[in-house]
Amino acid sequence: MKWFFEIFIMECKRVLSYRIDFWLQFGVVVCTEIGIAYYLWSSIFESEGVTSISGMSFEQILIYYAVVPFIVRLVKSSDDFGISREIYEGGINKYIIYPVSYSATKMIERAAFSTMGILQMIVGLAFLSFFIPIRDYLTLENFVVTVAFCGVSFLLYFYMCFCLEILAFWFDSVWSLGVMLRFVTMFFGGGMIPLAMFPDTWQSVLSYTPFPYLFSMPMRIFLGQANFSEIFKGVIVTSIWVLPIAALSYFILNRGFRRYTGVGI
Amino acid sequence: MHSSFAKMIKVSQLTKTYRVYKKNPGLKGTLQALFKREWIDKVALDHVNLQIEPGEIVGLVGANGAGKTTLVKILSGIIHPTSGDVKVMGYTPFERKYAFRKQISLIMGQKAQLWWDLPAEDCFMLLKEIYEIPEDVYKKNLAHLVDALDVSRVMNIQIRRLSLGERMKMELIAALLHQPKVVFLDEPTIGLDMTAQKAVRDFILDYREKHKPIMILTSHYMEDIKQLAKRLVIIKDGKFVYDGDLDTIAKKHHTHKLINVTLGMNAEIDPNKLLLKHSEIIQRDGDLLKFKVDANEVTAALNEIFKTLEVSDVKVEEEDIADVIENLMKRNR
């Protein structure tokens, strides 16, 4: 089982081997999101003449948009259609030959990518705290619990994504399905708009789905808006969602391997 | 359970059919395919039988699409067969049990298996853990393989930055680190220059001598097959058209022989104007002429040559094995 650890280390090395890409790509995403959020929400606040929207002040909204890309990065990891590409191009062959579990290998690789995101998050938040009052909301305890919860959310998102990507055994392209998954999870998970801004009925309906536990719940923990019982409930509910989705992914994977034609060799 | 089957491959009535859809050309065909697709079954392997004993090196030869790579994919567990039985060391490959996977390896000349962004040394460290190779065995094996392939200088360079030859050598090391009992080699020398091809062949031969694994080799380079394989399987349209010893294939299936003639010093006859009944000139280099002759007409052809030309030396030899194999494949078309 030491290979788990070696794959983790190897993926960390791989991510870090592209230094400029590692810092620039993420920096651009964060800066763009904050920039858009700043101009969009400042004009909304001005035109409406209000000091808060859905209980969130302009400052809180700005912090939300500054932090949520880091949370999304930790939860979604390298969500780049890599699994479906391996099925289409035959990269999966080596994982069939090597005595390792394909799903476990992919999970560890993505976990390593996410773990490197913690480094980006620490440096990024430290930098942003000079411009945005992040320190007023952030405590070490909240940060640690947020990152820990992101671990559970990561599992949930990984298996959702994995289920969809391995449909590549059947379909010639899963790109559009992947884009749909990204949009749905980002929109209903709080990656685009804080869920607090959704109508109460929507929020109530969403609470029965796995989406709020992807990005919204970690954000609430980060901002100190979630108490212990909510966090505990969040872990339980997320785990309950993970189990059937993971079981479904194993079922699809096994069926998919039966259809696999070993392209690429 | 598996010890009695160790290093043995048994295939019986193995069939693999791929289901592919047919699309008519042009925009109309593309639009039609959006609503309705016509599926066809393509038979890649058709009820083939094969048994391989411990230590054998088997060369699989066939045209593109003949079914040789499909056979390798089934034997290595990458794909499921449509029907038939297949056992490798007592295991059913497509069940993909870890114990089975730990004893095989697959080298694909056209597909990199190592991690592109990492140096080879890091990749090997990972494989050490994946195959659970003890530290001392790993160090010993790695040192031997690195030395034999002369790649110590490039161990710390990213795989993506290596030349094709160096990368292939790294793939070989990666595939053999855990000393597999069955090695599948799919076009191991493809794209390599002559020197690198020879180095890879010599290394495989040396490895085979020392470790005696079963090796199944597919290659379009007949030199690979001639140098490495003792047994030859020729596949045509999913069926085996020949399965036997490489050395005897020429004796059994040769259709022609080659006659090398050295002309005498004062030969005045222009060989280009010769019309020989029993042979044809296939090569001329100064005073040297090479005739291709039907295997049953060698004596008649020699008489004719001696009568027609002033000959100082003559040598009759077997047709090149590559030509024999090619003829055998053509005959079964």
Interface residues (C-beta under 8 A of the other chain):
Chain A: K2 W3 F5 E6 I7 M10 K13 R14 S17 Y18 G90 N93 K94 I96 I97 Y98 P99 V100 F257 R258 Y260 T261 G262 G264 I265
Chain B: Y18 T69 V72 K73 S76 G77 I78 I79 H80 F94 R96 Y98 R101 K102 I104 S105 L106 M108 Q110 K111 Q113 W115 D117 L118 D122 C123 M125 L126 L127 E129 I130 Y131 E132 Q158 D186
